[in-house]
Amino acid sequence: MTAAPVAQSTARTTTRAASTTRAAQDPRLAEAHARLASERIAAEARATALARDVAVIVESAKAGATDDEHDPEGATVAFERAQAMAMLEETRVQIADLEAAQLRLADGTYGRCERCHQDIAAERLVARPSATLCIGCASRRH
């Protein structure tokens, strides 16, 4: 293991410990901490399953015909591979967003809009725990 992963792992452990301590002091933070942890565990499990699916699709494609253009099943395999890889990437982004939310929780900025600095509605945080913008700023974004 190189220094960078060790440093990242240590930072994550420290961040989790800090957010857990703050969460114990404020029930709303405890709820946010639990929700973020649960979402992250689910996303990491999804990423593991999707990575396994991608590997199976790639291996099965190697074992079969490689001429996607003329193979009636070729286009399906290519589509399945692209779809699984896109879902895996989306899940990795979600994990990164959840990690960032955990860091905001640890440093006391969780639940604050990054644009207007007002509180993000609790309902929005329940629906989207990694939200960085309030509903007003998010709607103006598009």
Backbone as CSV, one residue per row, in Angstrom:
resi,resn,N_x,N_y,N_z,CA_x,CA_y,CA_z,C_x,C_y,C_z
1,MET,0.855,-1.174,0.000,0.000,0.000,0.000,0.898,1.234,0.000
2,THR,0.619,2.200,-0.882,1.431,3.404,-0.973,0.980,4.416,0.059
3,ALA,1.752,5.509,0.150,1.452,6.533,1.152,0.113,7.213,0.890
4,ALA,-0.237,7.448,-0.377,-1.486,8.145,-0.689,-2.712,7.384,-0.193
5,PRO,-2.853,6.068,-0.494,-4.020,5.356,0.032,-4.029,5.304,1.559
6,VAL,-2.855,5.180,2.168,-2.800,5.162,3.632,-3.265,6.501,4.179
7,ALA,-2.807,7.592,3.562,-3.223,8.918,4.006,-4.716,9.112,3.815
8,GLN,-5.255,8.653,2.675,-6.688,8.768,2.439,-7.469,7.952,3.450
9,SER,-7.009,6.747,3.733,-7.680,5.892,4.697,-7.663,6.528,6.084
10,THR,-6.513,7.089,6.474,-6.394,7.753,7.774,-7.310,8.964,7.830
11,ALA,-7.364,9.745,6.745,-8.239,10.921,6.700,-9.699,10.514,6.819
12,ARG,-10.076,9.419,6.150,-11.463,8.950,6.229,-11.800,8.519,7.646
13,THR,-10.885,7.796,8.286,-11.120,7.339,9.653,-11.262,8.530,10.585
14,THR,-10.379,9.525,10.437,-10.437,10.721,11.262,-11.733,11.475,11.014
15,THR,-12.120,11.613,9.758,-13.355,12.304,9.405,-14.562,11.587,9.989
16,ARG,-14.590,10.263,9.868,-15.715,9.498,10.423,-15.783,9.654,11.939
17,ALA,-14.631,9.653,12.589,-14.612,9.797,14.045,-15.121,11.175,14.442
18,ALA,-14.691,12.216,13.725,-15.132,13.571,14.041,-16.625,13.725,13.816
19,SER,-17.131,13.204,12.704,-18.561,13.346,12.433,-19.381,12.511,13.408
20,THR,-18.863,11.370,13.835,-19.564,10.543,14.815,-19.656,11.276,16.153
21,THR,-18.580,11.953,16.563,-18.579,12.701,17.816,-19.603,13.826,17.763
22,ARG,-19.589,14.595,16.678,-20.566,15.683,16.539,-21.986,15.131,16.472
23,ALA,-22.151,14.016,15.777,-23.472,13.411,15.623,-24.049,13.006,16.967
24,ALA,-23.195,12.534,17.855,-23.669,12.129,19.178,-24.205,13.325,19.954
25,GLN,-23.748,14.541,19.610,-24.156,15.749,20.319,-25.445,16.351,19.767
26,ASP,-25.795,16.088,18.538,-26.959,16.679,17.904,-27.743,15.586,17.178
27,PRO,-28.988,15.341,17.588,-29.767,14.263,16.966,-29.946,14.425,15.454
28,ARG,-30.059,15.661,14.957,-30.205,15.864,13.510,-28.936,15.440,12.787
29,LEU,-27.794,15.751,13.392,-26.527,15.338,12.793,-26.372,13.824,12.868
30,ALA,-26.845,13.240,13.964,-26.772,11.777,14.093,-27.582,11.113,12.986
31,GLU,-28.747,11.670,12.701,-29.592,11.135,11.639,-28.908,11.292,10.279
32,ALA,-28.315,12.453,10.039,-27.611,12.692,8.772,-26.416,11.750,8.648
33,HIS,-25.685,11.588,9.736,-24.522,10.692,9.729,-24.958,9.265,9.379
34,ALA,-26.017,8.802,10.005,-26.511,7.446,9.752,-27.007,7.299,8.313
35,ARG,-27.714,8.304,7.825,-28.242,8.249,6.454,-27.100,8.226,5.435
36,LEU,-26.095,9.088,5.641,-24.950,9.124,4.723,-24.186,7.803,4.751
37,ALA,-23.979,7.265,5.952,-23.261,5.994,6.068,-24.031,4.874,5.384
38,SER,-25.341,4.836,5.580,-26.178,3.810,4.963,-26.165,3.927,3.439
39,GLU,-26.317,5.147,2.932,-26.293,5.373,1.483,-24.943,4.958,0.900
40,ARG,-23.881,5.278,1.620,-22.542,4.947,1.115,-22.320,3.436,1.085
41,ILE,-22.738,2.754,2.126,-22.598,1.292,2.163,-23.363,0.665,0.997
42,ALA,-24.585,1.149,0.760,-25.391,0.623,-0.346,-24.725,0.914,-1.691
43,ALA,-24.191,2.124,-1.852,-23.535,2.495,-3.115,-22.268,1.673,-3.330
44,GLU,-21.505,1.438,-2.271,-20.290,0.626,-2.399,-20.633,-0.817,-2.768
45,ALA,-21.715,-1.338,-2.218,-22.156,-2.695,-2.567,-22.592,-2.739,-4.035
46,ARG,-23.309,-1.690,-4.476,-23.717,-1.610,-5.882,-22.497,-1.550,-6.796
47,ALA,-21.502,-0.759,-6.414,-20.282,-0.636,-7.232,-19.564,-1.974,-7.335
48,THR,-19.493,-2.699,-6.246,-18.845,-4.016,-6.265,-19.586,-4.965,-7.201
49,ALA,-20.905,-4.984,-7.107,-21.705,-5.860,-7.967,-21.580,-5.449,-9.432
50,LEU,-21.590,-4.154,-9.700,-21.476,-3.687,-11.079,-20.092,-3.985,-11.659
51,ALA,-19.048,-3.838,-10.849,-17.696,-4.160,-11.314,-17.606,-5.643,-11.667
52,ARG,-18.242,-6.467,-10.860,-18.276,-7.903,-11.132,-19.049,-8.173,-12.432
53,ASP,-20.166,-7.485,-12.633,-20.950,-7.643,-13.861,-20.135,-7.251,-15.093
54,VAL,-19.425,-6.137,-14.998,-18.598,-5.688,-16.118,-17.538,-6.740,-16.435
55,ALA,-16.895,-7.271,-15.401,-15.868,-8.292,-15.612,-16.446,-9.536,-16.285
56,VAL,-17.636,-9.941,-15.871,-18.281,-11.115,-16.469,-18.615,-10.840,-17.938
57,ILE,-19.131,-9.664,-18.227,-19.481,-9.314,-19.610,-18.226,-9.291,-20.483
58,VAL,-17.149,-8.693,-19.976,-15.900,-8.626,-20.739,-15.354,-10.031,-20.982
59,GLU,-15.360,-10.868,-19.960,-14.864,-12.241,-20.116,-15.712,-13.044,-21.088
60,SER,-17.026,-12.893,-21.003,-17.886,-13.641,-21.918,-17.707,-13.156,-23.352
61,ALA,-17.430,-11.876,-23.522,-17.190,-11.353,-24.867,-15.891,-11.904,-25.437
62,LYS,-14.889,-12.088,-24.575,-13.617,-12.659,-25.028,-13.795,-14.109,-25.472
63,ALA,-14.635,-14.822,-24.769,-14.853,-16.243,-25.058,-15.686,-16.452,-26.319
64,GLY,-16.506,-15.479,-26.655,-17.394,-15.630,-27.803,-16.841,-14.974,-29.040
65,ALA,-17.720,-14.765,-29.995,-17.347,-14.113,-31.253,-16.962,-12.666,-30.988
66,THR,-15.996,-12.173,-31.732,-15.536,-10.798,-31.539,-16.030,-9.858,-32.629
67,ASP,-16.771,-10.355,-33.574,-17.271,-9.549,-34.681,-18.661,-9.031,-34.325
68,ASP,-18.715,-7.924,-33.543,-19.997,-7.374,-33.101,-20.894,-6.973,-34.267
69,GLU,-20.295,-6.538,-35.362,-21.076,-6.035,-36.487,-21.894,-7.132,-37.155
70,HIS,-21.329,-8.328,-37.251,-22.017,-9.408,-37.953,-22.627,-10.462,-37.034
71,ASP,-22.306,-10.399,-35.782,-22.837,-11.345,-34.803,-24.162,-10.797,-34.278
72,PRO,-25.256,-11.555,-34.419,-26.547,-11.043,-33.950,-26.559,-10.735,-32.454
73,GLU,-25.722,-11.404,-31.673,-25.650,-11.141,-30.239,-24.609,-10.080,-29.901
74,GLY,-23.761,-9.732,-30.856,-22.661,-8.802,-30.617,-23.113,-7.434,-30.150
75,ALA,-24.103,-6.881,-30.805,-24.584,-5.557,-30.430,-25.156,-5.573,-29.018
76,THR,-25.805,-6.649,-28.650,-26.363,-6.770,-27.307,-25.255,-6.792,-26.262
77,VAL,-24.194,-7.536,-26.527,-23.078,-7.615,-25.592,-22.422,-6.248,-25.450
78,ALA,-22.205,-5.557,-26.563,-21.597,-4.225,-26.518,-22.487,-3.259,-25.740
79,PHE,-23.782,-3.328,-25.958,-24.718,-2.469,-25.244,-24.699,-2.769,-23.752
80,GLU,-24.752,-4.050,-23.400,-24.729,-4.441,-21.988,-23.450,-3.965,-21.311
81,ARG,-22.323,-4.116,-21.990,-21.040,-3.676,-21.431,-21.052,-2.160,-21.217
82,ALA,-21.488,-1.407,-22.205,-21.528,0.051,-22.090,-22.482,0.502,-20.990
83,GLN,-23.617,-0.173,-20.907,-24.598,0.181,-19.883,-24.057,-0.107,-18.481
84,ALA,-23.466,-1.265,-18.286,-22.918,-1.626,-16.974,-21.778,-0.695,-16.588
85,MET,-20.933,-0.327,-17.551,-19.820,0.572,-17.259,-20.320,1.974,-16.904
86,ALA,-21.368,2.436,-17.580,-21.944,3.744,-17.274,-22.571,3.745,-15.878
87,MET,-23.265,2.671,-15.538,-23.869,2.576,-14.205,-22.788,2.506,-13.125
88,LEU,-21.692,1.815,-13.406,-20.589,1.742,-12.457,-19.980,3.127,-12.241
89,GLU,-19.761,3.861,-13.302,-19.201,5.207,-13.185,-20.142,6.120,-12.409
90,GLU,-21.430,6.033,-12.690,-22.423,6.838,-11.971,-22.406,6.509,-10.474
91,THR,-22.260,5.250,-10.147,-22.213,4.832,-8.748,-20.938,5.337,-8.081
92,ARG,-19.834,5.319,-8.801,-18.574,5.855,-8.247,-18.694,7.347,-7.964
93,VAL,-19.367,8.074,-8.837,-19.602,9.505,-8.609,-20.473,9.686,-7.367
94,GLN,-21.483,8.846,-7.225,-22.353,8.926,-6.049,-21.549,8.680,-4.770
95,ILE,-20.641,7.711,-4.790,-19.811,7.437,-3.621,-18.947,8.657,-3.294
96,ALA,-18.359,9.272,-4.304,-17.543,10.469,-4.092,-18.391,11.604,-3.507
97,ASP,-19.622,11.760,-4.006,-20.525,12.789,-3.472,-20.869,12.515,-2.008
98,LEU,-21.085,11.247,-1.675,-21.396,10.889,-0.289,-20.190,11.111,0.613
99,GLU,-18.983,10.803,0.119,-17.766,11.075,0.890,-17.624,12.572,1.150
100,ALA,-17.891,13.381,0.123,-17.813,14.828,0.285,-18.842,15.314,1.308
101,ALA,-20.034,14.731,1.286,-21.060,15.098,2.260,-20.622,14.722,3.670
102,GLN,-19.967,13.570,3.816,-19.463,13.171,5.129,-18.396,14.150,5.622
103,LEU,-17.570,14.644,4.714,-16.564,15.647,5.084,-17.240,16.948,5.513
104,ARG,-18.296,17.355,4.780,-19.024,18.567,5.172,-19.677,18.384,6.533
105,LEU,-20.174,17.199,6.794,-20.773,16.917,8.102,-19.710,17.060,9.189
106,ALA,-18.519,16.544,8.928,-17.431,16.606,9.911,-16.965,18.039,10.150
107,ASP,-16.944,18.857,9.095,-16.436,20.226,9.288,-17.529,21.243,9.590
108,GLY,-18.763,20.772,9.719,-19.843,21.647,10.153,-20.546,22.410,9.044
109,THR,-20.285,22.095,7.787,-20.932,22.816,6.687,-22.037,22.004,6.015
110,TYR,-22.294,20.797,6.496,-23.338,19.955,5.902,-24.693,20.627,6.099
111,GLY,-25.510,20.619,5.029,-26.848,21.199,5.122,-26.885,22.675,4.780
112,ARG,-25.751,23.237,4.376,-25.667,24.629,3.955,-25.482,24.677,2.441
113,CYS,-26.233,25.525,1.793,-26.135,25.684,0.347,-24.767,26.280,-0.003
114,GLU,-24.097,25.669,-0.956,-22.783,26.158,-1.374,-22.864,27.486,-2.113
115,ARG,-24.021,27.818,-2.656,-24.153,29.054,-3.423,-24.636,30.216,-2.560
116,CYS,-25.774,30.060,-1.884,-26.358,31.181,-1.132,-26.077,31.095,0.370
117,HIS,-25.531,29.988,0.814,-25.145,29.759,2.212,-26.323,29.692,3.184
118,GLN,-27.530,29.509,2.638,-28.714,29.307,3.477,-28.836,27.818,3.781
119,ASP,-29.676,27.498,4.764,-29.896,26.087,5.085,-30.611,25.381,3.940
120,ILE,-30.199,24.142,3.687,-30.890,23.286,2.725,-32.036,22.626,3.483
121,ALA,-33.208,22.609,2.896,-34.386,22.050,3.565,-34.133,20.598,3.977
122,ALA,-34.589,20.266,5.180,-34.400,18.912,5.706,-34.999,17.862,4.767
123,GLU,-36.131,18.183,4.156,-36.774,17.237,3.237,-35.870,16.928,2.048
124,ARG,-35.175,17.965,1.569,-34.254,17.763,0.440,-33.094,16.874,0.860
125,LEU,-32.577,17.086,2.054,-31.461,16.269,2.528,-31.884,14.825,2.778
126,VAL,-33.132,14.621,3.158,-33.633,13.251,3.316,-33.706,12.581,1.943
127,ALA,-34.217,13.315,0.957,-34.361,12.755,-0.386,-33.018,12.633,-1.099
128,ARG,-32.125,13.564,-0.834,-30.829,13.609,-1.514,-29.760,13.988,-0.499
129,PRO,-29.270,13.026,0.273,-28.356,13.314,1.376,-27.061,14.027,0.975
130,SER,-26.638,13.903,-0.265,-25.395,14.540,-0.684,-25.621,15.904,-1.334
131,ALA,-26.835,16.442,-1.235,-27.159,17.725,-1.867,-26.223,18.824,-1.378
132,THR,-25.784,19.652,-2.323,-24.909,20.782,-1.986,-25.605,22.115,-2.222
133,LEU,-26.759,22.081,-2.873,-27.511,23.297,-3.167,-28.922,23.196,-2.613
134,CYS,-29.450,24.339,-2.163,-30.849,24.373,-1.736,-31.718,24.237,-2.989
135,ILE,-32.995,24.046,-2.801,-33.899,23.846,-3.937,-33.904,25.075,-4.849
136,GLY,-33.913,26.265,-4.259,-33.921,27.487,-5.059,-32.697,27.600,-5.948
137,CYS,-31.510,27.392,-5.387,-30.278,27.484,-6.173,-30.177,26.347,-7.185
138,ALA,-30.633,25.159,-6.807,-30.593,24.019,-7.732,-31.519,24.267,-8.921
139,SER,-32.674,24.877,-8.695,-33.603,25.131,-9.802,-33.068,26.226,-10.708
140,ARG,-32.322,27.182,-10.179,-31.718,28.238,-11.010,-30.515,27.734,-11.784
141,ARG,-29.963,26.627,-11.357,-28.772,26.052,-11.980,-29.076,25.547,-13.375
142,HIS,-30.294,25.071,-13.603,-30.636,24.437,-14.894,-31.277,25.395,-15.821
